[in-house]
Amino acid sequence: MTLAGKLMWTPTRAFADGSQLAAFMTWLRRERALDFGDYASLWQWSVTDIEAFWQAIVDYFDVRFDTPASTVLADRTMPGARWFEGATLNYVQQVFRHAGNGPALSRTAIRHAGEAQPLADISWDTLEAQVASLAHALRRMGVTRGDRVAGYLPNIPATVVAFLATASVGAIWSGCAPDMGQVAVIDRFRQIEPKVLIAVDGYRYGGKAYDRSPVIADLVAALPSLTDVVIVPTLGSDVDGAIGRADSGPRRHTWADVLAHDVPLQVEPVPFDHPLWIVYSSGTTGMP
């Protein structure tokens, strides 16, 4: 942490030893002949020789580009700095290359539980299969690079699948929790004009069930950009009944429908500065 260009905090020796930071410093000594005796000197190098530091980060973490960058930092202007110009890659590619191969794919990728959901695991191969299937479904819905996909979802595995599937096709993700009311969600999603909405029909909290079908109906009515809506069943609510006739408005899909495709994962390489997701301010001082 810095203030006015001065280091305000440095990790203790016990904190640093055995950390990823310590491993990075060891790598710098071995691969770059750069020997930093402490955190402060490493930090000073990172803000002085900016291009060398970030190239070292890319090399150390083995970030793989489909197209290599012509330069690390083309323009230092802030705002407007241009990083790794010319490079293309995809976030999802970086995620799944760590899954391994063969038996390693059966390792746990996500461990989850909820009020009405006992502790369970999702393996890497299952996660990849679900992401590949939903990505295929999104492409069939007409989602392409730069389109927005919005999630009205809690912290559940389906949210991870939806985000990764969105990113894999080069689309842009944005999400709101289902405990947010329709006005707060509409204020956010209307700005980005999402093409697809992925939503739970409800959620449980404190032993109570909260049906979100009326909110989903309001979102569909307020977002004319929507072409498709995917419902993740949680309570078994009648979302179609809340929205109205199925032959009008955006097409509707169940979560089972979009996970039914047995296809390999395909990822779309995008420029390094391509947006991954959209987040919002609190909205307490104006439109979020």
Contacts in CASP RR format, 6 or more apart in sequence:
PFRMAT RR
TARGET T0000
AUTHOR 0000-0000-0000
METHOD contacts of the structure
MODEL  1
MTLAGKLMWTPTRAFADGSQLAAFMTWLRRERALDFGDYASLWQWSVTDI
EAFWQAIVDYFDVRFDTPASTVLADRTMPGARWFEGATLNYVQQVFRHAG
NGPALSRTAIRHAGEAQPLADISWDTLEAQVASLAHALRRMGVTRGDRVA
GYLPNIPATVVAFLATASVGAIWSGCAPDMGQVAVIDRFRQIEPKVLIAV
DGYRYGGKAYDRSPVIADLVAALPSLTDVVIVPTLGSDVDGAIGRADSGP
RRHTWADVLAHDVPLQVEPVPFDHPLWIVYSSGTTGMP
1 7 0 8 1.000
1 8 0 8 1.000
1 9 0 8 1.000
2 8 0 8 1.000
2 43 0 8 1.000
5 47 0 8 1.000
7 40 0 8 1.000
7 43 0 8 1.000
10 38 0 8 1.000
10 39 0 8 1.000
10 40 0 8 1.000
10 43 0 8 1.000
11 19 0 8 1.000
11 21 0 8 1.000
11 39 0 8 1.000
16 22 0 8 1.000
16 39 0 8 1.000
21 39 0 8 1.000
21 42 0 8 1.000
24 60 0 8 1.000
25 36 0 8 1.000
25 37 0 8 1.000
25 42 0 8 1.000
27 60 0 8 1.000
28 34 0 8 1.000
28 35 0 8 1.000
28 36 0 8 1.000
28 56 0 8 1.000
29 35 0 8 1.000
31 59 0 8 1.000
32 56 0 8 1.000
34 45 0 8 1.000
36 42 0 8 1.000
36 45 0 8 1.000
45 52 0 8 1.000
45 53 0 8 1.000
46 53 0 8 1.000
47 53 0 8 1.000
50 72 0 8 1.000
50 73 0 8 1.000
50 76 0 8 1.000
51 71 0 8 1.000
51 72 0 8 1.000
51 73 0 8 1.000
54 72 0 8 1.000
54 73 0 8 1.000
54 83 0 8 1.000
55 72 0 8 1.000
57 63 0 8 1.000
58 84 0 8 1.000
63 89 0 8 1.000
63 94 0 8 1.000
64 89 0 8 1.000
64 93 0 8 1.000
64 94 0 8 1.000
64 97 0 8 1.000
65 84 0 8 1.000
65 87 0 8 1.000
65 88 0 8 1.000
65 89 0 8 1.000
65 272 0 8 1.000
66 88 0 8 1.000
66 89 0 8 1.000
66 90 0 8 1.000
66 93 0 8 1.000
66 269 0 8 1.000
67 86 0 8 1.000
67 87 0 8 1.000
67 88 0 8 1.000
67 269 0 8 1.000
68 86 0 8 1.000
68 87 0 8 1.000
69 84 0 8 1.000
69 85 0 8 1.000
69 86 0 8 1.000
69 87 0 8 1.000
69 272 0 8 1.000
70 85 0 8 1.000
70 86 0 8 1.000
71 84 0 8 1.000
71 85 0 8 1.000
72 83 0 8 1.000
72 84 0 8 1.000
73 81 0 8 1.000
73 82 0 8 1.000
73 83 0 8 1.000
74 82 0 8 1.000
74 83 0 8 1.000
74 85 0 8 1.000
75 81 0 8 1.000
75 82 0 8 1.000
82 273 0 8 1.000
83 272 0 8 1.000
83 273 0 8 1.000
84 272 0 8 1.000
85 272 0 8 1.000
86 271 0 8 1.000
86 272 0 8 1.000
87 271 0 8 1.000
87 272 0 8 1.000
88 269 0 8 1.000
88 270 0 8 1.000
88 271 0 8 1.000
88 272 0 8 1.000
89 269 0 8 1.000
89 270 0 8 1.000
89 272 0 8 1.000
90 167 0 8 1.000
90 168 0 8 1.000
90 170 0 8 1.000
90 267 0 8 1.000
90 268 0 8 1.000
90 269 0 8 1.000
90 270 0 8 1.000
91 167 0 8 1.000
91 276 0 8 1.000
92 131 0 8 1.000
92 164 0 8 1.000
92 167 0 8 1.000
92 168 0 8 1.000
92 265 0 8 1.000
92 267 0 8 1.000
93 267 0 8 1.000
95 164 0 8 1.000
96 124 0 8 1.000
96 128 0 8 1.000
96 131 0 8 1.000
96 265 0 8 1.000
99 105 0 8 1.000
99 107 0 8 1.000
99 109 0 8 1.000
99 124 0 8 1.000
99 125 0 8 1.000
99 128 0 8 1.000
100 124 0 8 1.000
104 124 0 8 1.000
105 123 0 8 1.000
105 124 0 8 1.000
105 125 0 8 1.000
105 128 0 8 1.000
106 123 0 8 1.000
106 124 0 8 1.000
106 125 0 8 1.000
107 123 0 8 1.000
107 124 0 8 1.000
108 121 0 8 1.000
108 122 0 8 1.000
108 123 0 8 1.000
108 124 0 8 1.000
109 122 0 8 1.000
109 123 0 8 1.000
109 124 0 8 1.000
109 126 0 8 1.000
109 127 0 8 1.000
110 121 0 8 1.000
110 122 0 8 1.000
110 127 0 8 1.000
110 157 0 8 1.000
110 160 0 8 1.000
111 119 0 8 1.000
111 120 0 8 1.000
111 121 0 8 1.000
111 122 0 8 1.000
112 119 0 8 1.000
112 120 0 8 1.000
112 121 0 8 1.000
112 122 0 8 1.000
112 156 0 8 1.000
112 157 0 8 1.000
113 119 0 8 1.000
113 120 0 8 1.000
114 204 0 8 1.000
115 204 0 8 1.000
115 205 0 8 1.000
115 206 0 8 1.000
115 207 0 8 1.000
116 204 0 8 1.000
122 157 0 8 1.000
127 157 0 8 1.000
127 160 0 8 1.000
127 161 0 8 1.000
127 164 0 8 1.000
128 265 0 8 1.000
129 262 0 8 1.000
130 161 0 8 1.000
130 165 0 8 1.000
130 259 0 8 1.000
131 161 0 8 1.000
131 164 0 8 1.000
131 165 0 8 1.000
131 168 0 8 1.000
131 265 0 8 1.000
132 165 0 8 1.000
132 168 0 8 1.000
132 261 0 8 1.000
132 263 0 8 1.000
132 264 0 8 1.000
132 265 0 8 1.000
132 266 0 8 1.000
133 258 0 8 1.000
133 259 0 8 1.000
133 260 0 8 1.000
133 261 0 8 1.000
133 262 0 8 1.000
133 263 0 8 1.000
134 161 0 8 1.000
134 162 0 8 1.000
134 165 0 8 1.000
134 258 0 8 1.000
134 259 0 8 1.000
135 165 0 8 1.000
135 166 0 8 1.000
135 168 0 8 1.000
135 169 0 8 1.000
135 265 0 8 1.000
135 266 0 8 1.000
136 261 0 8 1.000
136 263 0 8 1.000
136 266 0 8 1.000
137 165 0 8 1.000
137 230 0 8 1.000
137 253 0 8 1.000
137 257 0 8 1.000
137 258 0 8 1.000
137 261 0 8 1.000
138 149 0 8 1.000
138 165 0 8 1.000
138 166 0 8 1.000
138 169 0 8 1.000
138 171 0 8 1.000
138 196 0 8 1.000
138 258 0 8 1.000
139 169 0 8 1.000
141 195 0 8 1.000
141 196 0 8 1.000
141 227 0 8 1.000
141 228 0 8 1.000
141 251 0 8 1.000
142 195 0 8 1.000
142 227 0 8 1.000
143 149 0 8 1.000
143 166 0 8 1.000
143 169 0 8 1.000
143 171 0 8 1.000
143 195 0 8 1.000
143 196 0 8 1.000
144 169 0 8 1.000
144 170 0 8 1.000
144 171 0 8 1.000
145 169 0 8 1.000
145 170 0 8 1.000
145 171 0 8 1.000
145 268 0 8 1.000
145 270 0 8 1.000
145 274 0 8 1.000
146 170 0 8 1.000
146 171 0 8 1.000
146 172 0 8 1.000
146 274 0 8 1.000
146 275 0 8 1.000
147 171 0 8 1.000
147 172 0 8 1.000
147 194 0 8 1.000
147 195 0 8 1.000
147 196 0 8 1.000
148 171 0 8 1.000
148 172 0 8 1.000
148 173 0 8 1.000
148 174 0 8 1.000
148 192 0 8 1.000
148 193 0 8 1.000
148 194 0 8 1.000
148 195 0 8 1.000
148 278 0 8 1.000
149 162 0 8 1.000
149 166 0 8 1.000
149 171 0 8 1.000
149 172 0 8 1.000
149 173 0 8 1.000
149 174 0 8 1.000
149 194 0 8 1.000
149 195 0 8 1.000
149 196 0 8 1.000
149 197 0 8 1.000
149 198 0 8 1.000
150 174 0 8 1.000
150 175 0 8 1.000
150 176 0 8 1.000
150 189 0 8 1.000
150 192 0 8 1.000
150 194 0 8 1.000
150 196 0 8 1.000
150 197 0 8 1.000
150 198 0 8 1.000
150 223 0 8 1.000
151 159 0 8 1.000
151 162 0 8 1.000
151 173 0 8 1.000
151 174 0 8 1.000
151 175 0 8 1.000
151 176 0 8 1.000
151 197 0 8 1.000
151 198 0 8 1.000
151 199 0 8 1.000
152 175 0 8 1.000
152 176 0 8 1.000
152 178 0 8 1.000
152 185 0 8 1.000
152 197 0 8 1.000
152 198 0 8 1.000
152 199 0 8 1.000
152 200 0 8 1.000
152 212 0 8 1.000
152 215 0 8 1.000
152 216 0 8 1.000
152 219 0 8 1.000
153 159 0 8 1.000
153 162 0 8 1.000
153 175 0 8 1.000
153 177 0 8 1.000
153 178 0 8 1.000
153 198 0 8 1.000
153 199 0 8 1.000
153 200 0 8 1.000
153 232 0 8 1.000
154 177 0 8 1.000
154 178 0 8 1.000
154 179 0 8 1.000
154 200 0 8 1.000
154 203 0 8 1.000
156 200 0 8 1.000
156 232 0 8 1.000
158 198 0 8 1.000
158 200 0 8 1.000
158 232 0 8 1.000
158 255 0 8 1.000
162 173 0 8 1.000
162 198 0 8 1.000
162 230 0 8 1.000
163 173 0 8 1.000
163 277 0 8 1.000
166 172 0 8 1.000
166 173 0 8 1.000
167 173 0 8 1.000
167 276 0 8 1.000
167 277 0 8 1.000
168 265 0 8 1.000
168 266 0 8 1.000
168 267 0 8 1.000
168 268 0 8 1.000
169 267 0 8 1.000
169 268 0 8 1.000
170 268 0 8 1.000
170 270 0 8 1.000
170 274 0 8 1.000
171 195 0 8 1.000
172 192 0 8 1.000
172 275 0 8 1.000
172 276 0 8 1.000
172 277 0 8 1.000
172 278 0 8 1.000
173 276 0 8 1.000
173 277 0 8 1.000
173 278 0 8 1.000
174 188 0 8 1.000
174 189 0 8 1.000
174 192 0 8 1.000
174 194 0 8 1.000
174 277 0 8 1.000
174 278 0 8 1.000
174 279 0 8 1.000
175 188 0 8 1.000
175 277 0 8 1.000
176 184 0 8 1.000
176 185 0 8 1.000
176 188 0 8 1.000
176 189 0 8 1.000
178 199 0 8 1.000
178 200 0 8 1.000
178 202 0 8 1.000
178 203 0 8 1.000
178 210 0 8 1.000
178 212 0 8 1.000
178 215 0 8 1.000
179 203 0 8 1.000
179 205 0 8 1.000
179 210 0 8 1.000
181 215 0 8 1.000
182 214 0 8 1.000
182 215 0 8 1.000
182 218 0 8 1.000
182 219 0 8 1.000
182 222 0 8 1.000
184 288 0 8 1.000
185 215 0 8 1.000
185 219 0 8 1.000
186 218 0 8 1.000
186 219 0 8 1.000
186 222 0 8 1.000
186 223 0 8 1.000
187 283 0 8 1.000
187 287 0 8 1.000
187 288 0 8 1.000
188 280 0 8 1.000
188 288 0 8 1.000
189 197 0 8 1.000
189 219 0 8 1.000
189 223 0 8 1.000
190 222 0 8 1.000
190 223 0 8 1.000
191 287 0 8 1.000
192 278 0 8 1.000
193 223 0 8 1.000
193 225 0 8 1.000
194 223 0 8 1.000
194 225 0 8 1.000
194 226 0 8 1.000
195 225 0 8 1.000
195 226 0 8 1.000
195 227 0 8 1.000
195 228 0 8 1.000
196 226 0 8 1.000
196 227 0 8 1.000
196 228 0 8 1.000
196 229 0 8 1.000
196 230 0 8 1.000
197 216 0 8 1.000
197 219 0 8 1.000
197 220 0 8 1.000
197 223 0 8 1.000
197 226 0 8 1.000
197 228 0 8 1.000
197 229 0 8 1.000
197 230 0 8 1.000
197 250 0 8 1.000
198 229 0 8 1.000
198 230 0 8 1.000
198 232 0 8 1.000
199 212 0 8 1.000
199 216 0 8 1.000
199 219 0 8 1.000
199 229 0 8 1.000
199 230 0 8 1.000
199 231 0 8 1.000
199 232 0 8 1.000
199 239 0 8 1.000
200 212 0 8 1.000
200 231 0 8 1.000
200 232 0 8 1.000
200 233 0 8 1.000
200 234 0 8 1.000
201 211 0 8 1.000
201 212 0 8 1.000
201 213 0 8 1.000
201 216 0 8 1.000
201 231 0 8 1.000
201 232 0 8 1.000
201 233 0 8 1.000
201 234 0 8 1.000
201 235 0 8 1.000
201 236 0 8 1.000
201 237 0 8 1.000
201 239 0 8 1.000
202 209 0 8 1.000
202 210 0 8 1.000
202 211 0 8 1.000
202 212 0 8 1.000
202 213 0 8 1.000
202 234 0 8 1.000
202 235 0 8 1.000
202 237 0 8 1.000
203 209 0 8 1.000
203 210 0 8 1.000
203 212 0 8 1.000
203 234 0 8 1.000
203 235 0 8 1.000
204 210 0 8 1.000
204 234 0 8 1.000
204 235 0 8 1.000
209 235 0 8 1.000
211 235 0 8 1.000
211 237 0 8 1.000
212 237 0 8 1.000
213 237 0 8 1.000
213 238 0 8 1.000
213 239 0 8 1.000
213 241 0 8 1.000
213 242 0 8 1.000
213 243 0 8 1.000
214 242 0 8 1.000
216 229 0 8 1.000
216 231 0 8 1.000
216 239 0 8 1.000
216 242 0 8 1.000
216 243 0 8 1.000
217 239 0 8 1.000
217 242 0 8 1.000
217 243 0 8 1.000
217 244 0 8 1.000
220 226 0 8 1.000
220 229 0 8 1.000
220 243 0 8 1.000
220 249 0 8 1.000
220 250 0 8 1.000
226 249 0 8 1.000
226 250 0 8 1.000
227 250 0 8 1.000
227 251 0 8 1.000
228 250 0 8 1.000
228 251 0 8 1.000
228 252 0 8 1.000
228 253 0 8 1.000
229 243 0 8 1.000
229 250 0 8 1.000
229 251 0 8 1.000
229 252 0 8 1.000
229 253 0 8 1.000
230 252 0 8 1.000
230 253 0 8 1.000
230 254 0 8 1.000
230 255 0 8 1.000
230 257 0 8 1.000
230 258 0 8 1.000
231 239 0 8 1.000
231 252 0 8 1.000
231 253 0 8 1.000
231 254 0 8 1.000
231 255 0 8 1.000
232 255 0 8 1.000
233 254 0 8 1.000
233 255 0 8 1.000
239 252 0 8 1.000
240 246 0 8 1.000
240 252 0 8 1.000
243 252 0 8 1.000
246 252 0 8 1.000
280 288 0 8 1.000
281 288 0 8 1.000
282 288 0 8 1.000
END
